[in-house]
Amino acid sequence: MRIRSCWWIPMLAMALPAAHAARAPASDTVPGRGVAEIEVVSRDATTSAGEQARQIDAIYKRRFRPYLDPVALGRTSDADIRQIFQGAVDAGFYTLERNYALDGAHALQQLKMRGLATKGDYDDLSSLFIRMRDTVDAREIARQGKLPTDDIPDIQDMTGGRTGRTLISVGEGNALLQRRSFSIDQHGVQMVVVSSPHCHFTVNAVADIAKNPALEKAMAKHSTWIVPPYGSFDIADTRQWNVAHPAESMRLIYSPDEWADIDTRATPQFYVFKNGKLQKKIVGWRGKNTEDELISTLNQLGALDPSQKKGPG
């Protein structure tokens, strides 16, 4: 059966910095082969996010890490420096691990020293930091590249230093983004919906749920809608969605590492918990089939209003 969901990793491949003129084709050098190998791994939709990250890390250590010693980097050819920068940025875009972004910054410094850095390079690295929710470094890289910074948002940390899962609330109008702690309720039923305002399957899900009063009421009471960081960090679209769909108001994941037990690569996904334990995972939206599956699951867990129950069929 075909899973009907938006798959963000292959879509991300199209959003990588390939559009910039400075991006060189993968060459037949050690770093060049690394760039090509990372792309192959990233497009494998059958591999889990964790396994993809492990494979990319292994490629990175083999193909790029030997060049990243400061002395070795200074002796590396211009063409290989370009490939190392691409490899670091690509690995960062796919895994959102900060060490790759920092390596990209070192490679960019070398490109700058050699007079080879372009505005596209600064834009690529700044965009990577934005995807990692690091708007401070994103703004600094943009400033170094003489790029506008007005559209890079500030994120106000409201966690009080607590660790664990966090989400970014976008608010309305020009409100500051706020990072707040989030926890799975240890008592009762809770649903986490991995979603995106850019995913048409998410849009279809919300439209179908709205047609079923019992399901709509249960979802409004028990669900939290979260947006993975792989697509565009477009605050305006999320705010617009939240105005149109207040019952399915979305918050942004700050870091996938905080949600390691939830696959954030596809939307929509429905994770149903009871007393803090996962009871059901539903991937994609297949219209009435998924609607009935949600109703059945919530009914079994006692989360449907008895006066409004409308069972499958």
Summary of the structure (lengths in Angstrom):
residues: 313
radius of gyration: 21.4
end to end distance: 19.9
largest distance: 73.6
contacts: 977
relative contact order: 0.12
helix: 51%
strand: 14%
